[in-house]
Amino acid sequence: MEGLRNISGGTACPPYSRGPYVWDQHVTMSAGVSGANIPGKCWYVDGTNGAAANDGKSWTRSVNTIQGAIDLAGSDDIVYVAPKLITDLTGDPTSYAEVLTIGADTPGLSIIGVSRGRTQGGLPQVKMGSGSTALLTLRAPGCLIANMGFNGAGSTGGGILLDDDASTKDASGTTITGCHFKNCKGATATNAATGGAVQLGANGHSWQVLISGNRFYKNVGDVVLLGTSIAAPQDIVIEHNMFSGYAAHTDCNIYAGGSGFSSVKIDSNVFGQVPAVGGTNDKYMKLTGSLSGTLTNNVFGSNGRTFGATGDELVPVTVFMAHNFQEETTVAGGATGEIVRTA
């Protein structure tokens, strides 16, 4: 727990005997996210105890759907989401069966799950179970998605789509953190190029995006940077994530197939088994086209992989590599157990 302060700015310390406290700045708790909301308002979602007729202004007056709260919210507001009461004890938590859209008229909106940890059963989970639309489509800039679960089982639209055309909608400045993604895929179950857990849309332009501290599991694609027909997205940071390591369900952990991305930073992530769904890619990453950036401080679960334009992992020479687990500085070849860059 860090950054706790009372309304006057003094440190709030145990035993907290003078509460309740009102926090005057952003607060981080156990890698999750909470915070003050000035100048916006707070809205509350409780799928178990809430009601559609409520005004959503407190937990006792919470609405029962996430989209219902999004529709009530305005710019810079926070939507707090409680997990539904788990009644099915077979392993899949009771979910919000919704397809969500954050429209261009609500920049700076935050959706924050009131979580019990970054696990599928600890987070509020969105799972539609059918359809070809992303579970969450984001069309407003400066939004935060935190402590939420997205289960794409039965759907073919993927998890979160950053839908941006640099004109009527803009998904730049998005932060996605502390979330859990499972079973997310696009139109096919064997090709990450058709969609995955976090997707930048084909129109591109989503600049300054942060994808940090998430858990990915059994997704066909984890982070999918699709083609860009407008302007190359810049400053995309992918850090501190645990990527899908269930090889038989994954085609590619990070896929970038667009015409250009500038300054993509892939840092301090954990990659498990080499994807081996038997599909189109079967790679940790495929970074094609005109792409620049860095690949640093990552851990790869499989040794003997080569990185380069013709390597096991397609990483162009415009992406600089350093400090990756067992990485060697050789240009080509290398003994078993090394991660090397090919020419």
PyMOL commands that set and color helices and strands:
alter all, ss='L'
color gray80, all
select helices_A, chain A and resi 59-61+66-72+192-194+247-249
alter helices_A, ss='H'
color red, helices_A
select strands_A, chain A and resi 27-29+32-34+42-46+78-82+100-102+110-113+125-126+136-138+144-146+149-151+160-162+175-177+180-182+198-200+209-212+215-217+221-225+234-239+252-256+261-267+270-271+283-287+291-296+299-300+306-308+313-314+319-322+340-341
alter strands_A, ss='S'
color yellow, strands_A
deselect
rebuild
show_as cartoon
